[in-house]
Amino acid sequence: MEKAWDLVFRGGTVVDGTGAAPFRADVAVKDGLIARIGEVVGRGAEEIDATGRIVTPGFVDIHTHYDGQATWDHHMQPSAWHGVTTVVMGNCGVGFAPCKPQDHDRLIRLMEGVEDIPFPVLTQGLPWNWESFPDYLDSLDRRSFDVDIGTQLPHAALRVYVMGERGANREDATAADIHAMAAIAKRAVEAGALGFSTSRTLNHRTSDGQPTPTLTASEDELAGIAMGLAAAGKGTLQFVSDFADPEAEFAMLRRLVERSGRPLSFSLVQSPRDPDQWKLLLDRLAEASAAGLEMRAQVCGRPVGILFGFELTLNPFSAYPTYQEIAKLPLVERLAHLRDPDFRARLLADGAPGGPGFAANMTRNWHIMFLMGETPDYEQTADRTIAALAAAQGVTPEELALDHMLSNDGKGMLYLPFLNYANGSLDPSHAMLTHPDTVPGLSDGGAHVGMICDGSFPTSNLTHWTRDRTRGPKLSLEAMIRMQTNDTAKAVGLHDRGLIAAGYRADLNVIDYENLTLKAPAVAHDLPAGGRRLVQRADGYVATIVAGQVTYRDGEPTGALPGRLLRGARAAPVAMAAEQGGPP
């Protein structure tokens, strides 16, 4: 006998993405869509007992960098391990299309420098079966994934494609250049790009140290591209900037929105260089929103932090002359030297050349560096820094750091929160998260594979902010679920997901909320060319569902790959009131 439903979740606590209070209900799925919420009569071809678990919409992560990984892998991990069912890539102005054959290596070196993805990984992994941006979309359209994938047109690739060496060297675009870029941007969003992204930060450099080609792009150039999106009548604008002159920079972003009518988001974090600047930018954002402009800030719920270790890109001894003697040896041989008492003594008596500024001394900032434990804590107190722990134990910070990194067979890691933690607390993150004009973002899933592991943001947002935080106010579960489902989906025009409501995409999570646990970052060697990357998993995701198919059970992939390329924005479904249940 044919079953009434494809999939039914029985007896779960539904947190539906609207921000409303959780309620107990069944959820039925049919033909990849949510068909009923309430008491579900009739059996499903598959049934999942959700008793004692929460049922949520799938998480929508709008700030990732899977541009390369999506061309060779079907699994967008680590994001998919954390309840994410839709990712948006092509952020920060970097990506691989459009690209002429002679510029392949140029874009690889830019991605290598900006997003810490090694050159050999990209060289071996990228098929380069495209030149134009629509070609790139066609390449992705032939593939299947464990999540849905949205893309953005990256400014650096666009600029180099149109201007060649002049674009890479950050020369001013001519009127003809701008006209050509605008036309390509128009075609890109018409072909299915969700928008356009650019970078205006000195933190983004090629692997040989050159600033990103978009760093000093003029307002005329940016406005021309934005008007290309306006001509298409679709697409969002995404910016990352140093905001060196915050008033002038924000005023420019506002003018772009006023002129083009396109929605815009920008990255917002607390910088140690100007710890209160984020407040000014939120004030200006609120003014723009009150004036009817669709502008948002992408914010994050924990520090952006660098991980150091002997398996990773950097460790505190990387620049020491003594360490340089063994730096290119295989890990096992390096560890043998590091455990040798004579070599250890030489290393600890050594030193590294310093320099001005935060970055030059980053690996030795003991007073703001912490040990990364088996249960990660992203809001540690000042008495837990390496400097404080070393003083309490009567050893040097270098000795403590060395011993910790040698632990767990040389897999121990150190953690330095360099953004969103200037005052040693996450109170600024709380203020940013709760602002009405912000959305969670900035996870960078798929990038920074040897230094940063933030693709786990969705899980830490849930565990820390709604359940575990002890150092300040928390957020309600329903608010956090709304933020990283409905709010993020709307921010990029994906109105067909992010809610548990009849007719919406059946992208869902069943979560053992009480036991949801974020694991420590670890290293996997599963990239092309044997490349290594940081990954981070979690316990507590009972099931993740994409388009009505179970893609993960208890954190393990099922083999189902219902995810596809998203070509453009999606309209909200027509209401199905007859099938819609609700809080009993």
C-alpha positions as CSV (number, residue, x, y, z in Angstrom):
1,M,0.0,0.0,0.0
2,E,1.3,3.4,-0.9
3,K,2.3,5.5,2.1
4,A,0.6,8.9,2.6
5,W,3.9,10.7,3.2
6,D,7.6,10.3,2.1
7,L,8.9,11.1,5.6
8,V,7.4,11.8,8.9
9,F,9.0,13.2,12.1
10,R,7.0,12.1,15.1
11,G,6.6,13.9,18.4
12,G,9.5,16.4,18.1
13,T,9.7,19.9,19.5
14,V,9.4,22.2,16.4
15,V,11.4,25.4,16.4
16,D,10.1,26.6,13.1
17,G,12.4,29.5,12.1
18,T,9.8,32.3,12.7
19,G,11.1,33.1,16.2
20,A,7.9,31.8,17.8
21,A,8.0,29.6,20.9
22,P,8.8,26.0,20.3
23,F,5.8,23.6,20.1
24,R,5.4,19.9,19.9
25,A,4.2,18.5,16.6
26,D,4.7,16.0,13.9
27,V,6.1,17.1,10.6
28,A,5.3,15.3,7.3
29,V,7.3,15.6,4.0
30,K,6.0,14.9,0.5
31,D,7.9,15.4,-2.8
32,G,10.7,17.3,-1.2
33,L,8.5,19.8,0.5
34,I,7.0,20.2,4.0
35,A,3.4,19.1,3.7
36,R,2.0,19.2,7.2
37,I,2.8,20.3,10.7
38,G,0.7,19.2,13.6
39,E,-0.9,15.8,14.2
40,V,0.0,13.8,11.1
41,V,-2.4,11.0,10.2
42,G,-1.1,8.3,7.9
43,R,2.3,6.6,7.7
44,G,5.4,7.7,6.0
45,A,7.6,5.6,3.8
46,E,10.2,6.5,6.5
47,E,9.5,7.7,10.0
48,I,11.9,9.3,12.5
49,D,11.1,9.4,16.1
50,A,11.9,12.9,17.2
51,T,10.6,12.6,20.7
52,G,12.8,14.6,23.1
53,R,14.6,16.2,20.1
54,I,14.2,19.6,18.4
55,V,13.2,19.8,14.8
56,T,14.5,22.9,13.0
57,P,14.8,24.2,9.5
58,G,18.2,23.4,7.8
59,F,20.8,26.1,8.5
60,V,21.6,28.5,5.7
61,D,25.3,29.6,5.7
62,I,25.7,32.6,3.5
63,H,29.4,33.1,3.9
64,T,31.5,30.2,2.7
65,H,34.3,29.5,0.2
66,Y,33.6,26.1,-1.3
67,D,34.2,27.5,-4.8
68,G,37.0,24.9,-5.4
69,Q,35.8,22.1,-3.2
70,A,32.4,22.1,-5.0
71,T,34.2,21.2,-8.3
72,W,35.8,18.0,-6.9
73,D,33.8,17.0,-3.9
74,H,30.2,16.1,-3.3
75,H,30.2,16.7,0.4
76,M,30.5,20.3,1.7
77,Q,32.1,19.4,5.0
78,P,32.6,20.6,7.6
79,S,29.5,22.7,7.1
80,A,27.2,19.7,6.4
81,W,28.3,18.2,9.7
82,H,26.7,21.2,11.4
83,G,23.2,21.1,10.2
84,V,23.8,23.3,7.2
85,T,21.6,22.5,4.2
86,T,22.4,25.5,2.0
87,V,25.7,27.3,1.5
88,V,26.5,30.5,-0.4
89,M,30.1,30.7,-1.8
90,G,32.0,33.2,-3.8
91,N,32.4,35.6,-0.9
92,C,35.1,38.3,-0.3
93,G,35.6,38.9,-4.0
94,V,37.6,35.6,-4.6
95,G,36.7,32.7,-6.8
96,F,37.6,31.0,-10.1
97,A,35.3,32.5,-12.7
98,P,35.3,34.1,-15.0
99,C,38.9,33.2,-15.9
100,K,41.0,33.0,-19.0
101,P,43.3,30.0,-19.3
102,Q,46.4,32.2,-18.9
103,D,45.1,33.4,-15.5
104,H,44.5,30.1,-13.8
105,D,47.6,30.3,-11.7
106,R,47.0,33.9,-10.8
107,L,43.5,33.1,-9.3
108,I,44.9,30.1,-7.6
109,R,47.6,32.1,-5.9
110,L,45.0,34.7,-4.8
111,M,42.8,32.0,-3.3
112,E,45.9,30.4,-1.7
113,G,46.9,33.7,-0.1
114,V,43.4,34.9,0.9
115,E,41.8,31.6,2.0
116,D,44.9,29.5,2.9
117,I,44.1,26.7,0.4
118,P,47.4,25.3,-0.9
119,F,48.4,25.7,-4.5
120,P,48.9,22.0,-5.2
121,V,45.4,21.2,-3.9
122,L,43.8,23.7,-6.2
123,T,46.0,22.9,-9.2
124,Q,45.1,19.2,-9.0
125,G,41.5,19.6,-7.8
126,L,40.2,22.3,-10.2
127,P,39.0,20.8,-13.5
128,W,38.9,24.3,-15.2
129,N,36.2,23.2,-17.6
130,W,34.9,26.8,-17.8
131,E,35.9,30.3,-18.8
132,S,32.9,32.5,-18.3
133,F,30.8,32.6,-15.2
134,P,27.8,31.0,-16.8
135,D,30.3,28.2,-17.9
136,Y,31.2,27.8,-14.3
137,L,27.6,27.5,-13.2
138,D,27.0,24.9,-15.9
139,S,29.9,22.9,-14.6
140,L,28.4,23.0,-11.1
141,D,25.0,22.3,-12.4
142,R,26.2,18.9,-13.6
143,R,27.2,17.9,-10.1
144,S,25.2,16.8,-7.0
145,F,25.9,17.6,-3.4
146,D,24.8,17.0,0.2
147,V,23.7,20.6,0.4
148,D,22.3,23.2,-2.0
149,I,24.9,25.6,-3.3
150,G,24.5,29.2,-4.2
151,T,27.2,31.3,-5.9
152,Q,28.3,34.9,-6.2
153,L,30.4,36.6,-8.9
154,P,33.8,37.4,-7.3
155,H,35.2,40.9,-8.1
156,A,38.9,39.8,-8.3
157,A,38.2,37.2,-11.0
158,L,36.0,39.7,-12.9
159,R,38.6,42.5,-12.7
160,V,41.4,40.3,-13.9
161,Y,39.2,38.8,-16.7
162,V,38.4,42.2,-18.1
163,M,41.6,44.2,-17.3
164,G,44.3,41.5,-17.3
165,E,47.6,42.7,-15.7
166,R,46.2,46.1,-15.1
167,G,43.4,44.7,-13.0
168,A,45.8,42.5,-11.0
169,N,48.0,45.6,-10.4
170,R,45.1,47.6,-9.1
171,E,45.1,50.2,-11.8
172,D,42.0,52.4,-12.2
173,A,39.4,50.9,-14.4
174,T,38.5,52.9,-17.5
175,A,35.0,53.6,-18.5
176,A,35.2,50.8,-21.0
177,D,36.5,48.4,-18.3
178,I,33.6,49.3,-16.1
179,H,31.1,48.9,-18.9
180,A,32.5,45.4,-19.6
181,M,32.4,44.4,-16.0
182,A,28.8,45.6,-15.6
183,A,27.7,43.6,-18.6
184,I,29.4,40.4,-17.3
185,A,27.8,41.0,-13.8
186,K,24.4,41.4,-15.5
187,R,24.9,38.1,-17.4
188,A,26.2,36.3,-14.2
189,V,23.1,37.1,-12.1
190,E,20.8,36.4,-15.1
191,A,22.5,33.0,-15.4
192,G,22.0,32.3,-11.7
193,A,24.6,34.0,-9.5
194,L,23.0,35.2,-6.2
195,G,25.0,38.3,-6.3
196,F,28.4,40.0,-6.5
197,S,31.2,40.1,-3.9
198,T,34.3,42.2,-3.3
199,S,37.1,42.8,-0.9
200,R,38.6,46.1,0.3
201,T,40.9,44.8,3.1
202,L,44.6,44.6,3.4
203,N,44.2,41.2,5.1
204,H,43.5,39.7,1.7
205,R,46.7,39.1,-0.2
206,T,48.0,36.7,-2.8
207,S,50.4,34.0,-1.6
208,D,53.3,36.1,-2.8
209,G,52.1,39.1,-0.6
210,Q,50.4,41.3,-3.2
211,P,47.1,43.0,-2.2
212,T,43.9,41.7,-3.7
213,P,43.2,43.3,-7.1
214,T,40.0,44.8,-5.7
215,L,41.5,46.6,-2.8
216,T,41.4,50.2,-4.2
217,A,38.6,49.8,-6.8
218,S,36.9,53.2,-7.2
219,E,33.4,54.0,-6.4
220,D,32.7,54.5,-10.1
221,E,33.8,50.9,-10.7
222,L,31.7,49.5,-7.9
223,A,28.7,51.6,-8.9
224,G,29.0,50.4,-12.5
225,I,28.9,46.8,-11.4
226,A,26.1,47.4,-9.0
227,M,24.1,49.0,-11.8
228,G,24.8,45.8,-13.9
229,L,22.8,43.9,-11.2
230,A,20.2,46.7,-11.2
231,A,19.8,46.3,-15.0
232,A,19.1,42.6,-14.4
233,G,16.7,43.4,-11.5
234,K,18.3,40.8,-9.2
235,G,21.3,40.0,-7.1
236,T,22.9,41.1,-3.8
237,L,26.1,43.0,-3.1
238,Q,28.6,41.6,-0.5
239,F,31.5,43.6,0.9
240,V,34.4,43.1,3.2
241,S,36.4,46.2,4.2
242,D,38.9,47.5,6.6
243,F,36.7,50.6,7.2
244,A,39.9,52.6,7.6
245,D,37.7,55.7,7.3
246,P,34.5,54.2,8.6
247,E,32.3,57.3,7.9
248,A,33.5,57.7,4.3
249,E,33.4,53.9,3.6
250,F,30.0,53.4,4.9
251,A,28.7,56.4,3.1
252,M,30.0,54.9,-0.1
253,L,28.2,51.6,0.6
254,R,25.0,53.5,1.3
255,R,25.3,55.4,-2.0
256,L,25.7,52.1,-3.9
257,V,22.4,50.8,-2.4
258,E,20.6,54.1,-3.0
259,R,21.7,54.2,-6.6
260,S,21.3,50.5,-7.6
261,G,18.4,49.5,-5.3
262,R,20.2,46.2,-4.7
263,P,20.5,44.7,-1.2
264,L,24.0,44.9,0.4
265,S,25.7,43.1,3.3
266,F,29.1,43.7,4.8
267,S,31.3,41.9,7.2
268,L,31.3,43.3,10.8
269,V,33.6,42.2,13.5
270,Q,35.3,43.8,16.5
271,S,38.9,44.7,15.5
272,P,41.7,45.0,18.2
273,R,42.9,48.0,16.2
274,D,39.7,50.0,16.9
275,P,37.6,48.0,19.5
276,D,34.6,50.3,19.3
277,Q,34.3,50.9,15.6
278,W,31.6,48.3,15.2
279,K,29.3,50.5,17.3
280,L,29.6,53.4,14.9
281,L,29.0,51.1,11.9
282,L,25.9,49.6,13.6
283,D,24.6,53.1,14.2
284,R,25.1,54.0,10.5
285,L,23.5,50.8,9.5
286,A,20.4,51.5,11.6
287,E,20.1,54.9,10.0
288,A,20.3,53.4,6.5
289,S,17.7,50.8,7.4
290,A,15.4,53.5,8.9
291,A,15.6,55.3,5.6
292,G,14.3,52.2,3.8
293,L,17.6,50.9,2.4
294,E,18.1,47.1,2.4
295,M,21.5,46.8,4.1
296,R,22.8,44.2,6.6
297,A,25.9,43.4,8.5
298,Q,27.2,39.8,8.6
299,V,28.4,39.0,12.1
300,C,29.6,36.0,14.0
301,G,28.9,34.6,17.5
302,R,32.4,33.7,18.5
303,P,35.9,35.0,17.9
304,V,37.6,34.6,14.6
305,G,40.6,32.7,15.8
306,I,43.8,31.3,14.5
307,L,44.9,27.8,15.4
308,F,48.6,27.0,15.8
309,G,50.1,23.5,15.8
310,F,52.8,21.3,14.3
311,E,50.3,19.9,11.8
312,L,49.1,23.4,10.8
313,T,50.3,26.3,8.7
314,L,51.9,28.1,11.7
315,N,53.1,27.4,15.2
316,P,54.8,29.8,17.7
317,F,58.2,28.5,16.7
318,S,57.7,28.6,12.9
319,A,60.2,31.5,12.5
320,Y,62.8,30.3,15.0
321,P,66.1,29.5,13.2
322,T,66.3,26.3,15.2
323,Y,62.9,25.2,14.1
324,Q,63.6,26.1,10.5
325,E,66.2,23.3,10.6
326,I,63.4,20.7,10.8
327,A,60.5,22.6,9.3
328,K,60.4,20.7,6.1
329,L,60.7,17.2,7.6
330,P,57.7,14.9,7.9
331,L,55.7,15.3,11.1
332,V,56.9,12.1,12.7
333,E,60.5,13.2,12.3
334,R,59.9,16.7,13.5
335,L,58.2,15.4,16.6
336,A,61.2,13.2,17.3
337,H,63.5,16.2,17.2
338,L,61.1,18.3,19.3
339,R,61.1,15.6,22.0
340,D,64.9,15.3,22.1
341,P,66.1,17.2,25.2
342,D,69.1,18.7,23.5
343,F,67.1,20.0,20.5
344,R,64.3,21.2,22.8
345,A,66.8,23.2,24.9
346,R,68.3,24.8,21.7
347,L,64.8,25.7,20.5
348,L,63.7,27.2,23.8
349,A,66.9,29.3,24.0
350,D,66.3,30.5,20.5
351,G,64.1,33.3,19.3
352,A,62.3,34.7,16.3
353,P,62.8,38.0,14.6
354,G,60.0,40.3,15.8
355,G,58.5,43.3,14.1
356,P,56.0,46.1,14.6
357,G,52.3,45.4,14.7
358,F,50.0,42.7,15.8
359,A,50.5,40.3,12.9
360,A,54.3,40.2,13.1
361,N,54.1,39.0,16.7
362,M,50.9,37.0,16.4
363,T,52.5,33.7,17.2
364,R,53.9,35.0,20.5
365,N,50.9,36.8,21.8
366,W,50.8,34.7,24.9
367,H,48.6,37.1,26.9
368,I,45.7,36.6,24.5
369,M,46.4,33.0,23.4
370,F,44.7,29.9,24.9
371,L,45.0,26.1,24.9
372,M,42.5,24.4,22.6
373,G,41.1,21.5,24.6
374,E,39.0,18.5,23.7
375,T,35.9,20.5,24.5
376,P,36.4,23.8,22.8
377,D,35.8,27.0,24.9
378,Y,35.6,30.1,22.8
379,E,35.0,32.5,25.7
380,Q,37.8,31.8,28.1
381,T,38.9,34.2,30.8
382,A,42.1,36.1,31.2
383,D,43.4,33.6,33.9
384,R,43.3,30.9,31.2
385,T,45.7,32.5,28.8
386,I,49.0,30.8,28.1
387,A,50.8,33.6,29.8
388,A,48.7,33.2,33.0
389,L,48.8,29.4,33.0
390,A,52.6,29.5,32.5
391,A,53.1,31.9,35.4
392,A,50.9,29.8,37.7
393,Q,52.9,26.7,36.8
394,G,56.3,28.4,37.1
395,V,57.3,27.7,33.5
396,T,57.8,29.9,30.4
397,P,54.9,30.4,27.9
398,E,57.2,28.8,25.3
399,E,57.6,25.6,27.4
400,L,53.8,25.4,28.1
401,A,53.0,25.9,24.4
402,L,55.6,23.3,23.3
403,D,54.3,20.7,25.7
404,H,50.7,21.2,24.7
405,M,51.4,21.0,21.0
406,L,53.4,17.8,21.6
407,S,50.4,16.2,23.4
408,N,48.0,13.9,21.7
409,D,50.8,12.5,19.4
410,G,51.8,16.0,18.3
411,K,48.2,17.1,17.5
412,G,47.8,19.6,20.3
413,M,46.6,23.1,19.2
414,L,46.8,26.6,20.5
415,Y,44.0,29.2,19.9
416,L,44.4,32.9,19.3
417,P,41.2,34.9,19.0
418,F,42.2,37.9,16.9
419,L,38.8,39.3,16.0
420,N,35.6,39.8,18.2
421,Y,37.6,39.4,21.4
422,A,39.5,42.6,22.0
423,N,38.0,43.0,25.5
424,G,38.3,39.3,26.5
425,S,34.5,38.7,26.3
426,L,31.8,38.0,23.7
427,D,29.6,40.8,24.8
428,P,30.2,42.7,21.5
429,S,29.1,39.6,19.6
430,H,25.9,39.5,21.7
431,A,25.2,43.1,20.8
432,M,25.9,42.5,17.1
433,L,23.9,39.3,16.9
434,T,20.8,40.9,18.5
435,H,20.8,44.0,16.3
436,P,17.8,44.0,14.0
437,D,19.9,44.7,10.9
438,T,22.4,41.8,11.2
439,V,22.6,38.2,10.2
440,P,25.0,35.4,11.2
441,G,27.7,34.8,8.7
442,L,31.5,34.8,8.2
443,S,32.0,31.1,8.9
444,D,34.3,30.8,5.8
445,G,33.5,27.1,5.5
446,G,35.9,25.5,3.0
447,A,38.6,28.1,3.5
448,H,41.6,28.7,5.8
449,V,42.3,25.0,5.9
450,G,45.5,25.2,7.9
451,M,44.8,28.1,10.2
452,I,41.1,28.7,11.0
453,C,38.2,26.3,11.5
454,D,35.0,28.3,11.8
455,G,32.6,26.2,9.6
456,S,31.2,25.0,12.9
457,F,29.7,28.4,13.7
458,P,26.1,27.1,13.5
459,T,26.7,24.5,16.2
460,S,28.6,26.9,18.6
461,N,25.9,29.5,18.1
462,L,23.4,27.0,19.4
463,T,25.3,25.5,22.2
464,H,27.0,28.7,23.5
465,W,24.4,31.3,23.1
466,T,21.2,29.4,23.9
467,R,22.5,26.8,26.5
468,D,26.0,27.0,27.9
469,R,27.1,30.6,28.2
470,T,28.0,31.7,31.8
471,R,29.7,35.1,31.3
472,G,26.7,37.2,30.2
473,P,23.2,37.1,28.7
474,K,22.1,34.3,26.4
475,L,19.7,34.2,23.5
476,S,16.5,32.2,23.2
477,L,16.7,29.0,21.2
478,E,13.9,30.2,18.9
479,A,15.8,33.5,18.2
480,M,19.0,31.7,17.3
481,I,17.3,29.2,15.1
482,R,15.5,32.1,13.3
483,M,18.7,34.0,12.8
484,Q,20.6,31.2,11.0
485,T,17.6,29.8,9.0
486,N,14.9,32.3,8.0
487,D,17.1,35.5,8.4
488,T,20.0,34.2,6.5
489,A,17.9,32.7,3.7
490,K,16.0,36.0,3.2
491,A,19.3,38.0,3.2
492,V,20.3,36.3,-0.1
493,G,16.8,36.0,-1.6
494,L,16.1,32.3,-0.9
495,H,12.6,32.7,0.3
496,D,11.6,29.1,-0.3
497,R,13.5,27.7,2.8
498,G,14.4,28.6,6.3
499,L,11.0,27.9,7.8
500,I,9.0,24.8,8.9
501,A,5.8,25.7,7.1
502,A,3.7,23.9,4.5
503,G,5.1,24.3,1.0
504,Y,8.6,25.2,2.0
505,R,11.7,23.1,1.1
506,A,12.0,20.1,3.3
507,D,15.5,21.1,4.5
508,L,15.4,20.1,8.2
509,N,17.4,19.0,11.2
510,V,16.6,16.7,14.1
511,I,18.8,17.6,16.9
512,D,19.5,16.1,20.3
513,Y,19.7,19.6,21.8
514,E,20.6,18.6,25.4
515,N,23.5,16.6,24.2
516,L,24.6,18.7,21.3
517,T,28.4,18.9,21.6
518,L,31.1,20.6,19.5
519,K,34.2,18.5,19.1
520,A,37.8,19.9,19.0
521,P,39.3,20.8,15.6
522,A,41.3,18.1,14.0
523,V,43.4,17.6,10.8
524,A,42.3,15.5,7.9
525,H,44.4,14.6,4.8
526,D,41.6,14.3,2.3
527,L,42.1,17.1,-0.1
528,P,43.5,16.7,-3.7
529,A,47.2,16.1,-3.8
530,G,47.0,14.7,-0.3
531,G,46.4,18.1,1.1
532,R,45.5,18.6,4.7
533,R,42.7,20.6,6.2
534,L,41.2,21.5,9.5
535,V,37.9,19.9,10.2
536,Q,35.5,20.1,13.2
537,R,32.6,17.7,13.9
538,A,29.8,17.6,16.4
539,D,27.7,15.1,18.3
540,G,23.9,15.5,18.5
541,Y,22.7,15.9,14.9
542,V,20.4,13.0,14.8
543,A,19.4,13.6,11.2
544,T,19.9,16.3,8.5
545,I,17.4,16.4,5.6
546,V,17.9,18.1,2.2
547,A,14.9,18.3,-0.2
548,G,13.2,15.6,1.8
549,Q,16.1,13.1,1.7
550,V,18.1,12.2,4.8
551,T,21.7,13.2,4.0
552,Y,23.3,12.6,7.5
553,R,22.4,10.3,10.3
554,D,24.2,10.8,13.6
555,G,26.8,12.9,11.8
556,E,27.6,10.3,9.1
557,P,26.6,10.8,5.4
558,T,24.0,8.4,4.1
559,G,25.1,8.6,0.5
560,A,22.1,10.7,-0.6
561,L,23.1,13.7,-2.6
562,P,19.9,15.7,-3.3
563,G,21.7,19.1,-3.2
564,R,22.0,21.1,-6.4
565,L,23.3,24.4,-7.7
566,L,20.8,27.2,-6.9
567,R,20.3,29.4,-9.9
568,G,19.2,32.7,-8.5
569,A,16.8,33.8,-5.9
570,R,13.7,31.8,-4.9
571,A,10.2,33.0,-4.2
572,A,8.3,32.0,-1.1
573,P,5.8,29.2,-1.8
574,V,2.1,29.8,-2.1
575,A,0.5,29.3,1.3
576,M,-1.0,25.8,1.8
577,A,-3.3,26.6,4.7
578,A,-5.3,23.5,4.4
579,E,-2.3,21.4,5.2
580,Q,-0.7,23.8,7.7
581,G,-0.9,22.8,11.3
582,G,0.7,24.8,14.0
583,P,1.1,25.1,17.7
584,P,-1.7,22.9,19.3
